[in-house]
């Protein structure tokens, strides 16, 4: 499941600002899992602490756009 979505905003020919042709946004994986299914795979305890979740299906990495 792709977490980053792409949006192409409308740009008017009369807009005085320079156009932003592509915008991206991310959607968290918990929006697609309505209930917790049984027997989901789990990270080992130390890896779960580093990732912030016990279940790989709910892991959503933060990627800074400033770099």
N, C-alpha and C positions, 0 to 999 in steps of 0.2 A: 504494500500500500504506500503510495507516494504521499509524503506529508507536506511537500512544498507545492503550492499551486501557482499558476501564472495567470495574470489578468492584463488585458490590453485596453487601457482606458481610451475613451473617445477624445480626440483632439480637434477642436474647432479651428477653422482657418482664420477666425477673427480673434483667437485667444492671444493676448499680448505676451504671455509667459512662454518660455521654451517648453516644448512638449516632453512629457514623460511617456515614453512609448511602451514600456513594460514595467509592471509592478508584480512583486512576488509576495506571497504570504504563506504561513504554515498553519496547518490544522492539527490539533493534538489528536493522538490516536484514540483517546477515550470517547471521542464523538462518534466513533464507528463501532464501538463495543457497547451494546445496550445493557447486557448483563454479563456477569463473570461466568464463562463456561467452565465446566469441570475439567480437571486434569490439564490446565495450562502449563506449559513448560516454565520452569523457574530458574533464575540465576542462583549461583552459590551465594551464601550469605555475604561474604566480603565484596563480591562484585555487585550485588544488589545495593549495598550501601554506597558504593562509588557511583552507580548509575541513578540512584534515587528511586528505583522501583524494583519489585521482586520479579515482575513478569516482563519478558522481552517484548511481548505484544504491546505493552504500554510505554515502552522506552521511546523518548523523543529527544534527540540530541539538540543542544543549543549551538547554533552556528552564527558567530558574530559576523555582521556585514561590514564592520569597520576595517577589517583587515584586507 
